[in-house]
Amino acid sequence: MFGHVDDPPSPLLRELEQPQPVWVDLALVYKHVPGVSPSPLPPARVRERAMKPDGLVIGELSKWVRFGNGAWVGLVTYAVPIVGLRSEPVRHFVPAEAVRKRGPKEVEPPF
């Protein structure tokens, strides 16, 4: 009567056989974190040892997960640069718009 279609629902999880090389846009990952958007700079002593949540970093995507609202997030491993120190490795879900495909030999962000 209402043209009901019995299409199977799309999967909630897409596991990749092998991690895929990606670029992670930190500005998009951390766009809702206080201090990421333009604001007055903190004192230099604070900035000397602070996380730098912007730019593109190398990552590895291992799976996609769909949220209830239909949005996709990727489980990505990447390193966050910390000013004055080394990078800090992290692994968590990031929004799909923050993940870009990266060639296996790409080590510099595309400009």
Phi and psi in degrees as a GROMACS rama.xvg file:
@    title "Ramachandran Plot"
@    xaxis  label "Phi"
@    yaxis  label "Psi"
@TYPE xy
-101.616  11.9441  PHE-2
67.9939  37.3853  GLY-3
-61.9461  130.499  HIS-4
-114.248  131.084  VAL-5
-94.9698  55.6769  ASP-6
-72.4526  134.772  ASP-7
-66.3506  142.847  PRO-8
-64.9718  148.67  PRO-9
-69.1875  155.661  SER-10
-66.1074  151.371  PRO-11
-86.7922  -19.1863  LEU-12
-136.268  133.115  LEU-13
-123.767  99.3739  ARG-14
-82.8683  132.522  GLU-15
-89.8766  143.614  LEU-16
-61.6996  -41.7566  GLU-17
-134.568  147.352  GLN-18
-55.9703  139.316  PRO-19
-102.647  138.67  GLN-20
-71.0458  131.872  PRO-21
-140.171  164.334  VAL-22
-100.977  139.533  TRP-23
-113.679  123.615  VAL-24
-89.1483  101.086  ASP-25
-63.3629  -30.893  LEU-26
-62.9799  -33.8403  ALA-27
-79.8571  -34.9098  LEU-28
-64.4079  -43.5588  VAL-29
-107.015  26.6647  TYR-30
-66.3844  -21.3505  LYS-31
-101.413  9.26655  HIS-32
-86.3369  131.076  VAL-33
-55.6721  137.077  PRO-34
92.8953  -10.9423  GLY-35
-78.2891  -39.8115  VAL-36
-74.27  161.431  SER-37
-53.716  127.809  PRO-38
-156.665  168.109  SER-39
-57.5187  139.862  PRO-40
-72.2258  140.419  LEU-41
-72.5516  171.757  PRO-42
-57.7632  153.874  PRO-43
-57.02  -37.1589  ALA-44
-63.2796  -28.4878  ARG-45
-77.6767  -43.4403  VAL-46
-66.8182  -24.4898  ARG-47
-61.4658  -31.1283  GLU-48
-133.783  67.0187  ARG-49
-132.639  155.271  ALA-50
-67.5788  144.233  MET-51
-114.612  86.2983  LYS-52
-85.7987  59.9658  PRO-53
-149.713  166.978  ASP-54
86.6716  178.426  GLY-55
-101.777  136.789  LEU-56
-127.089  156.347  VAL-57
-73.9661  137.122  ILE-58
-144.032  173.325  GLY-59
-129.187  122.949  GLU-60
-92.7536  126.133  LEU-61
-110.273  -23.5271  SER-62
-163.35  161.368  LYS-63
-113.569  141.957  TRP-64
-131.207  136.689  VAL-65
-97.377  130.935  ARG-66
-77.7976  165.455  PHE-67
-60.7769  -26.2502  GLY-68
-85.4818  2.40081  ASN-69
96.6003  -12.5312  GLY-70
-72.5278  147.16  ALA-71
-104.931  142.708  TRP-72
-128.001  149.191  VAL-73
-109.386  141.014  GLY-74
-86.0619  111.265  LEU-75
-125.61  139.786  VAL-76
-105.814  128.482  THR-77
-157.344  173.241  TYR-78
-115.235  130.866  ALA-79
-93.2633  125.07  VAL-80
-69.5409  138.429  PRO-81
-121.064  120.712  ILE-82
-58.3495  132.18  VAL-83
81.0746  -3.28595  GLY-84
-135.255  -169.529  LEU-85
-79.6919  -176.434  ARG-86
-85.5251  152.382  SER-87
-109.669  117.679  GLU-88
-71.3882  139.736  PRO-89
-138.225  158.553  VAL-90
-143.109  115.319  ARG-91
-162.114  176.752  HIS-92
-80.4973  133.645  PHE-93
-127.217  150.52  VAL-94
-60.8263  146.99  PRO-95
-56.2265  -36.1131  ALA-96
-68.0071  -13.6893  GLU-97
-92.2713  -1.44893  ALA-98
-113.434  127.661  VAL-99
-127.65  142.55  ARG-100
-61.3836  141.128  LYS-101
-127.988  136.741  ARG-102
-66.2643  147.852  GLY-103
-58.7579  -25.795  PRO-104
-104.63  3.50714  LYS-105
-74.8649  125.49  GLU-106
-123.736  -11.5019  VAL-107
-113.826  137.466  GLU-108
-59.1162  144.732  PRO-109
-69.9992  143.663  PRO-110
